[in-house]
Amino acid sequence: MGKRTYKIVKNKALEGLHDLESRKGRFRAFEAIRPAMLGMVPDYPELSNRLREIKKYSIDHLDESIAKAQRSMEDKGCKVFIAETTDEAQKYIASLIPKEGLVVKSKSNAGKEINISHYLEDYGVTVVETDLGDRINQLSKSEASHSLAPAIHIPIERVTEVFSEEAGTQLECTPEALVVAARKSLRSYLINADVGISGANAIAADTGSVFLTENEGNIRAVTMMPKMHIVIAGVEKIVPTLEDAMQVVRAAAVYGVGQDIGTYVSVISGVSESLDPDLEEQVHGQGPKEVHVVLLKNGREKAIRAGYRDSLYCINCGSCLNFCPVYAEVGSRYGYKYLGGRGLVFAAFHGDLEKSEENGLSLCIGCQKCKTACPVQMPTPEMLWKLRQTAVAKEGVGWKKDLIFSMLTKPKSLPTVTKLATTFGKLVLKESGQGMAFRVSLSSLGMPKERVIPKVAGQSFLDNVKPKTVDRPIKTVGFFPGCVVNYSETDLGESLLHVLGENKVAVKLAQEDVCCGIPSIVSGDMAHAKAMALKNIEIYSQFEMDALVFVCPSCAVAFKEEYPKLFAEDSPEIQEKVKKVALKVRDINEFLFHDIQIKIPDGQLREKVTYHDPCHLARSMGVKKEPRDILQRIPGVEYVEMEEADACCGFGGSFSLSFYELSHRINEGKLKTIADTQATTLATSCPGCMVHFRDGISQHHMKQKVLHTVQLLSQAYGRRQER
C-alpha cells in the first residue's frame, strides 16, 4: 500500500470515527440484532452447513445453474437477460422503461451494484425507493450505511425534516407519525408506477421461482402493482431447487435479524395469469404483464478463476457487519458497493484492486468475527489477505516493511527492528514508571493521547534462560516464545517454564529467535513469510517432542494453519516436515487441559479475575473452555465472566500501529466490559492483547492488572512475578 493510498484509508477511517451520530445508530441496531441472532441460531444447528453445501454446489455448477434457471423462467413467460457487465445491465433496463416514466424500487444490493437508480434518473426516469430506510436516504441525499438497516445513521429529527418537506406540512417527530406519512406517500407512487424493480434473495433453477423476503411489505407491492416487474440479481443467487431457495430465505432471517422467518416471503414464478375455468383461455391476472430478470455476471466468473469463489456464497444478510469491530466504528467508510470486507473482495471482481485498497483492504483486523457470524462461513479475512498478496506482488510491500521483514528473518534482530520502527514512526520515548513499558508521545503523528508500549530488551528470553531439569518427565515439549515474549514479556516465558516444571514436563528451547512470520502473512508478503517459516520448520522438526507449545495464539496459528498453505506447492519432503510440526502445535491452555493432568496449586491468589478470549485462540483454534477451567482451578480466584468476552480487543499486531485511533476505539468497548465486572485482574492468553490492554487501562486510569493465564498459574505455584 503506497503512501497516497494509506492517507486515503486513514482519512476515511478518521471520518468514520468522528461521525458519532452514525455510530450511535449502528450500535442501537446492534443492540437489537446481535442478541436476537445469537438466540435464534442455536435453534437451527444444521442450517449453516446445509446452506454452505447448497451455495458450493451452485457455484461449482454455475453455468449449468444459469442455463437451467433461464429455461425454467422463460417457460413461465419471463424474459431473461444475462448481463456480462454493469453497462449492459443498465442499458437493457433503461430500454424497458419509458422516458419520464415512474419506477418504484425495493431494496436491492444488485441494483446498488450497478448504480441503477442514478443511471435511470440521469436517463429522465423518476425512481422512488420504497424501502423505508432507502427512502430516508434518498430524500436526505445520503448513502446506505447497513445492508439491512440502510438509514440507521440518520437521526429521527432529520427524518422528520425531510418527510415534512415532501409532505408539504410539518409532521410530528414520532416514529408512528413518520411511518403513516411514508405509507401515504409511497402508496400513491405504487399505484401510478410504470415499473417495479426488485432484487432477489434466491432463484430456484428447477422452477424458475424468484424468492424475496422482507418485513415491511413494500417489496410485495413493488412486484405486484406496476404492470412491469424487473428483477436484478447476481448469478450467484441461483440455487438448484425450490427447497434450497427456501433455505436461503430462512438463513437471511435467522442470521440477518434473528427471526425464524421474514414477515413476508414472496415467491414469483412467472407472469401474472388468470386460470379461471369459466374463461375460454388463459388471460392476464392482476399482477404485472411482463417480468424481466436481469442476471448479472459482472466479474463473478473472474472471481471464481482467481480463487474467490467463496465470496459468491454470500446471501447479503448483513450478519458479518453486525459483528465486525471495524465496521462498527467506521461504518460505510469500510467497503465498496457492498459494505465491509466482502465489498473489498467485490472491488477485485472488477479488476480494480486500487478501489479495494482505497476503501479499506488494510483495515481488516483479522479477528474472524465475520466468518463465525456468517451463515455460509465465508472466510473473508483469508480472502482479504490473499488480495493483499496480489497488491504486494504488484506494488511491493513498501521499503520500510521490506527492511523490517528482511531483518525479522534473521535471529536476534528484534531490538534493531524496534529501533528502526521507532525512528520511522518519529516516536518520542520516555519512561512510564510502570515496569516493563514506555509511555510514547504520539502528538507528532496527530494522536492526542499517550500510548504505553512494552519496553524491548537488548537480550532475548532465549539468551537468558535455561529450562529446569525435570527428572522422569511425563511429557517433553518444545516452546516457541514468539517475538513479544522473547524481547518484552520475558516474565511470561519464565512463568511457562515454571508451570511446566511444576507439572513434570520437560521443555526444549531453540537457539535462535526467528519471527513466526504472521506479520508478513497478513501484510501479503509471502516471500519473507516463507523465509521465516522455513527457518522455524528446520529448527523444530529436529526436536523429539510430544508437543510444540505456544503462549501466543497468533504464532500457533502461523505454524498450524498458515505454514501448510505457504508450502502447499513445495517438495513432498518440505511438506512432510511442515505437516509433522503443525500436528504438534498446542496452545499452552490446550496442552495443560488436555495433554496432562494439571497439578492443583497450593497457593491462593485472592483475586477477582475476568478473562478475554484472543481472536486467534477462540475462533481459529477453538480454545475457549480450557483457560477458564484453569483459572477456576486456582485456589482463591473469584472468576467472573465479562460480556462479549470474545469481542476483539483492537490490537491486530501492526494494525494497532498503522491505525492506532481505530484500534484504540475498538479497545474502549472492551475496557467498559472489563470495568463492569469489577475484576482486579484481567487474564488473557495472548501477549499482543496484553500489550494493548495495558495501554488502554493506562489511558483510562483503570487499575486492573493484565496477566496471561500461565502467569496467574505460576504465581499460584509460588513464583513471584517480575516487576
N, C-alpha and C positions, 0 to 999 in steps of 0.2 A: 504494500500500500504506500503510494507516494505521499509526499508532504501535502500536496494540494488536496488529495482525497481524504487524508486524515483530518485536515482542517474542516472539510465539509461535514464529515461524520461527527466530529467533535461539536461543531456548531449546532447540528441537528439535535444531538443528544442534550446539549445545554438548553436549547429551545424547549424540548420536551420536559426537562427538569424544572424549568421556570414556569411552565404552564400548569399552575397549581389547580386551576378550575377544572381543567380536563382530567387531571389526576384524581381529583375528588370524585368526579363522575365515574371513572373507571373503578375505583375502589368501592363505590356504592354498588356497582353492578357485581363486582367480585363477591361482595359480602352476601349477595343473594344467590349467585350462581354456583360458587365453589361448594358450599355445604350441600346444596341440593344435588349437585352432580356426584359428589363423594358418597352421599347417602343412597343414590339411585343405582350407581354402577354395580355394587355387590349383588343386586337383585338379578343381574343378567351376566353371570360369570362366564358364559361361553360366547357372548356377543362379540367381543373384540377379536378373538381368534377366528370366529366364523366370518366376520366382516373382512378381516385381512385375507383370508383364503379366497373370498369372492372377488375382492379387488385384484389380488395377484393373478387369479385365473383370467380375469377380464383384460388386464394389461398384457399378460403373456399371449393372449389370443386377440389382440386389438383389431387387426384387420378383419378377422372373421366376425368379431362382435359388431363392428361398424356395418359390414355388409348385411348381416342378419337383421340388425335393428333397422337399417334403411328399407329392406324389403318388407319387414313387418309393418312399419309406419306407412309406407306407400300403399300397401294392400288395404289399409284402413282409410285411405283418402288424404293422408298428409303429404305435403311436398317437402322433400328433404334436400338441403343444400349443404355440401361438405366444403367448408372454407379452409383453405390452406393457410391464409394469413388474416390479420386484422383488417387490412384494406379490402380483401374480398368479402369478408363478412359485412363490413359497413356498407359497401356499395350494394350488395344484394338486399339487405334490409331496407335501405333507403329507396330502392327501386320498387318496393311493395307499397310504399306509403305515399299518399298524395301530398304534394307540396301544400304547406299551410294546413296540413292535417293535424288531428289531435291524437296523441298517443298517451295511453296510461300504462305505466310500467311498475312492475313489482320489484322487490329486491332481487338482484341478480349479480352474483360475483362475475359471471362470464360477461354480462353486459358492461360491468365496470372495466373488465379486462380490455375490451375493445373500445371503451370510451363512447358507447353508443348514444348516450343521452346528449352529450355535447356535439357529437357528429350530426345527429338529426336536427338539433337546434340550429346549427350552422346551415343546414340544408333548408331551413324555413319551417320545420315541424315544431309544434308545441308539445313538449314532453312533460308529463306530470308524474312525479314519483308518488306512489300510493302507500308504500311502507311508511309508517308514521315517522320513524327515525330518519329515513331518507328524505321525506318531505320537509322535515325540520331543517335538514342540511341544505336542501335545495333552496328554501326560502331565505335562509340566513347566509347563503353562499359559503357554505363550509364543507369540508371533506369528511367522509366517514371515518370514525375512529375505532370501530369494532365491527367485525363481520356480522354479528347478530344484533348488536345494540349500537347502531352507527352514530347516534346523537348523544351518547352518554356524556360527552364533553361540554354540552351546551346547557347552561342553567335555565331554570323554568322562567325566569324573568325575561330572558332573551327570546324564548319560545313564545311567551305571551306577546312580546313586542311584534314579532314577525307575523304571527297569526292574526293579531289585531289589525295590522296593516293590510293583510289580504282580505279580511272580513269587512274592512271599512268602518269598524267600530271598536271601541275599547273593550277587550274581553277581561273577564275575571281571571286573576292569576292563580288558578287551581287546576290540577290535572283533569278533573271532571269537565270543567268548562272548556278546556282546550281540546279534549277528545271530541266533545259534541261539535265544536266548531270545525275540527278536521273532518269529521264524518260528513257533516253537511256539505262542506266544500268538495270533498272527494267524490261524493255520490253524484254530484252534478257533472263532474268530469267523466265518471264511469258511464253514465247514461249517454253522453254525447260523443264518446271516443270512437274514432275510426278503427284503431288498432290497439290491442293489448300485447304488451311484451313481458315475458316471464323468463326465468331461468328454469333449471330442473335439478332436483335433488338426485334423481336417478332415472334411467331409461331402461326398461326391460326389453332385451333383444328379442325374446321369444314372442311377445305380444305387441311390441311397439308402444307400450304404455309409458307415458311421462308421469313421473311421481313428483308432487310438490307438497311440502309440509310447512305449516305456519301456525301462528297463534292469533293473528289479528283478523283474518278473513278477507283481507284485501286481495290476496293472490287469487282466491277462488273467483272473486268478482272480475278481476282483470282477465282471467282466462275464459269467462263465460259471457260477459256482457257485450264487448265490442264484436263486430262482425268478422274481424280477422284476429287470430292469435298467432304470435311469433314466439317460438321457444329458442333461446340461445343457450347452448350447453357445450362444454368441452367433451371431446370424445371419451374421456375417462369416466364420464357419468354413466356410460353404458355398462350394464351387468347382464349376466346370462338370462335370468328368469324373473318372473313377476315376484316370486317369493324372495329372491335375492334383493330386489329393489325395496321390498318391504323391510328387509334387514337394515338397509341404508337409512331409511326413514326413521326406523326405531333408534338407531345409533345416533342420528342427528339430534333427536330429542333427549336421549339419555345422557349423552356426553356434552351436548351443546348447552342445555339449560336445566338438566336434572329432572326431566319429565319422562314418564313411561312412554308417552306418545304425544305428538303435537296436537293442538286443539283441532286443527283442520288438516286432513290429508286428502289431497285431490289426485285422482288417477285419470289421466286423459288418454283415451285410446281411440284416436281418430277424430274426424269432424263430427259435428252435432247432426244427428239424423232423427227422423221420426219413423218409428216402426209400427205405427197404429195399424192393426189388422183391418180396420174399416177403410183404410186408404188403399187405392189400387197399386201404388208403388211407393218406394221409399221417397220421402221428401225431407227437406231441411228441418231440423228441430229448432229449439230456442237458443242454442249456443252459436258459436262462430261458424260461418260458412266455409272459412278457409283456416287451415292450421299449417303453418310453415315451421319446420325445425331446422335451425342452423347449427350444424355440428362443427365445432372449432378444432382444427388440428393445431395450427398456430404455434409451432415449435415443440409440440409434445413428442413427436417421433424423434426429434433431435435429442430431447431429454432422455429418452429411453436408450438411444445409441450411446449417449455419453455416460450412462450408468446411474441415472437419476430416476429410474422407473418408480421407485417408492414414492416420489413426490406426487405421482399421479394417483396414488391410493387415497389422497385427501378427499374428505367429504364436506369440507368447509363448515364444520360445526363450530369452530372457534374455540374449542377446548384448550388448544395449545396456548392461545393468547390469555386465557383466564388464569394460567399458572406460570407464564413466562415472567421472570423478575425484570427483565429488560423492558419488555412491552409495558409492564405495569408502571414503570417510571417515565418512559419517554413516549409512550402511546404511538400514534400514527406516524411518527418520525422514523419508526423502525419497520422496514418492509418496502415493497414496491408492487403496486397494483393490488396484490394480496398482502395483508398485514403480517408482520412477524417474519420469522426465519423462512417460512415456506415462500413468502413473497420474494425473498432474495434468490432462492433457487429458481423461482419463476422467471426472474430477470435473465438468468442464464439460459433459459429455454430459447430466448430470442437472440442469443449470441451477443448479449450486451453485458459483459462482465463488469464493465465500468459502472453501469447502473446498480448492479448488485453491490459493488464496493461502496459507492456513494450513499447508498441507502441502508448501510449497517452491516455489511458482511463481517466486519471486525468486531461487532457488538455482541455477538452470541457468546455467552459466558460458559457454555458447555455444561450447564447444570443437569441436563437431561429431563427436566420437568415436563417439557413439551412432549417428549416421547412417552412418558408414563401416563400422561393425560390423554394421549391420542387414541381414538378407537381403532385405528389401523396400525398403531405402534410405529409410526413413521419416524425414521432415525434422522430427524432434521439436523441436529448438531454435527453428525458424521457427514452429511451432505454438504454442510457449510464448510467443514474442514477440507473436504475434497475440492470445493470451489476455491478455497484459499491456496491449495496446491496449484491449481490452474493459474491463479493470479501470480504466484511466486515463479512458476515456470515461465510466465510471460514477462513479468516485470522485475523479478528478483525479490529478495526479502528485505532489501534496504541495507545500506552499508553498516549501520550500527548493529542491527540484529545479526548480520552476516559475521561481523567481527566477534560478537559475543558468543554466538552459537559455535563458531570455529574454536574459540577458546574453551568452551564447555566440553568439547570432545577430548580435551587434554586433562590429565589428572592434576589435582591441586590448583585449579585455576580460578575457583570462585572468588577468592578475595580480590584478585586483579579485575575480574569481571565486574564486581560490585563497585570498585573504584571508578571503572570506566562508565558504568551506568550512572553513578553519582555525578561524574563530570558532565556527561551528555545531558543529564536532566537538570543541571545547574542547581543542585540541591545544596542548601546551606545546613550543615550538620552541627548539632550541639547536644551535649549530654542531657538526658531526660531525668536522670536521678531515679529511674525505675529499673535498675538492674540491667539486664541484657537488652537494652534498647537505646535508640537515639530518638530525639524529637526533631523533626525535619520541618524547617520553614519552607513553605511552598508558594510564598507570595510571588516569587519570580515566575511561577507557572500559572498565575491567575487564580490560585486556590486560596480561599480566605482563612482556612484553618491550618493548624499544625499537625503533621502526621507523625505517628510513632511507628518506627520501623525497627526491626531487630538489628542489634549490633553484630557485625560479621567478624569472626575470629580470624586471626592470622594463620592458625594451625587448625587442621580439621579434627573432628571427633576420631577419625580413623588413625590419625597420627599420635593421639594422646591416650588411647585406651587399649587395654588388653582384657579379653573376656576372662571371667573367673573359671578356674579349672573345676570341672564337675566330675566327681567320682561316679562311675557306673550310671551315666546319663540315661534317662528313659527315651530321649529323642535328641537328635542333633540337627540344628538348623543353621542356615546361612542368614545373615542380616544385611539388608540393603538400607543404609541410613537415609539416603537422599540428600540433596543439597542443603535444605533448611536445617536438618539435624546435624549434618556434617560441619556446618560453619556458623550456626546460630543457636539452635535449640539442642546444644550438646547434652544438657541435662536429661532430655528425653531419651537420647541414646543410652546414657548411663542407667536410666530407670529401666529401660527394656532389658539390659544385661542383668540388672539386679533381679527383676521379676522372673526372668527365665532361669537364673541361677537358683532362686528360691524354689523353683518347680522342677529342679533336676534336669534342666535342658541345657545341653552344650551348644555353644554358639561359635560359628566360624565367620571371620570378617575378611573382606578383601583388603588388598594392599593399596588399591587405587580408588579414587572417588570421582568417577565419571558420572555426569548427569544422566538421568533416566531417558531424557530426550523428549518428554511430553511438551515442554515449551516450543520446541521446534515442530513437533507434530501438529499442534493446534494452530501454529502460525503458517502451516503449509510448506515448511522447509524440510522435505523428505531426505535430502542428501545428508544434511547434518544429523538428522534424527537417526538415519541408518548407521552413520559412523559411531554415534554414541551407543546405539543398541548393540551393534556388533561387538564393541569392546566389553559391554556388560555380559553379553551372552558367552563370550570366550572365557571371561572370569568365572562366572557362576556355573557354567556347565561342567567345570572341572571339580566342583565341590561334591563330596559324598554327603548328602544331607537328606533328611526326611521332608523338609520344607524350606522354602525361602520366605522369610517373614519381613513385613513392612510395617512401619508406623505411619507412612504416608500413602493413602489410597490412590492418589494420582500416579505415583511411581508404580504401585502394584498394578494398576490398570494398564500402564505402559507395557510392563513385562507380560501381563496375562493376555491382553486383548490387542494391543497395538503392534507389538513385535511380530506376532504371526502374520499380520497384514503386511507389515513392511517387507518381510522376506518371503511372501507368498509365491513369488516367481523366481526365487533363487534356487541354488542347487539343493537336491534332496538331503545332502549332509548338513547344510546350514539349517534347513527347515526342521530336521530331526532334533538338532541342538536347541533350537528356539522352542519347539514343542515340549521338549523334556524340561526345560526351565519353566515355561509357562504353567505346566501342570503342577509344579512345586509351589507356586505362588500362594501365600496366605497373608491376609491382614492379621495383625497381631491379636486382635479381638477374636477373630475367627479361629486362629490357632489355639488360643487359651481355652476357648469354649468347646471346641470340637475335637482337638487332637490330643489333649491331655486331660487329666483330672486335676483341675486347678486347686492349689492349696488355699484354704481359707485363712486370711491374715489373723494374727493375734492382736494387733494394734487396732485402736479405734480412732477415727478421724474427726468425728463430731462436726460434720459439715452438711449443710443443705445443698444438694447437688442437682443441677439440671443438665440435660445432655442435648447437644446439637449434632444432627446427622450430617456429615460431609456428603456432598453430592455424589462424588465418585464411589464412596463406600456404600451408601444406601441404595443408589439406583444402578450403578454399573456392576457392583459386586454383590448386591443384595444382602449386605450385612447391616442389620438394624437391631435385632433382638440381642445379639451377643454382647455388645458393650453395655447395654442396660442391665443385663444379667450380672455382668462382672461388677458394675458399680454397686448393685444392690446386695452383693455378697460381702462387701466391705463393712465390717462392724462399725457402727456409729454413723454411717451415712444415711441421711434422710433424703430419699430420692423424690424429686417432683418433676413431672413431665411438663415441658413447655408446649404451648400451642404452636402448631405447624413446625415441629422440630426439624423436619426435613426440608424446610424452605432454605434456599441458597443464602449464604452469608454475604455474597457480593465479592468475594476475593478473586477467584478465577485466574490466579497467577499473574501473568503480565497484563491481564485485563485491568487489574486494580492500579497498575502504573499508567497505562495508556488512557484510562477513563476513570480517574480517581473520583470525580464528583458523582458519577453514576454508581460506582462501586460503593461509595460511602452512603449514598441514599438507600441502596438496597440493604446495606448493613443496618441502617437505622430501624428498619422494620423488625429485624431480628433482636436488636437491643431492647425494644419495647417488650417483646415476648419474654425475654430473659428477665427483665426488671419485674414483670408481672408475677413471676414465680417466687420472688423474694429469696432466690438462692444466693448463697455466699460464694459458690464455686460453679463456674461453667466448665463442664467437661466436654471434650470432643475427641475425635480420632484423626485429626489432620493438622500437621504443623502449619500449613498455609492458613487454615481457618483460625488457628490460634493467634497468628501474627495479626490478622485482620481484626479479630475481636478485641485484642489488646489495644489496638489503635482506636477503635470505636468506643470502647469503655473509657479510655483516657479522654477522648474528645468530649464525651458526655458526662465526665466527672462521676462515673459509676465506680463501685468498689469491688466488683466480683473478681476473684482470681480466675485465670484461664489455664486449664491443665489438660493434658492428654489423659485418657483413662489409665494408661500404663503408669503415668506419674503418680496418680492417686493410689493405685495398687501398690506401687513401690513404697510410697510413704506409709501405707498400712502395714507393709512388711518391715518397717523400721528404718528406711533410708530417709535422710533429710534432703530436701530439695535444695539445689544450689541457688544462691541469690546473686 
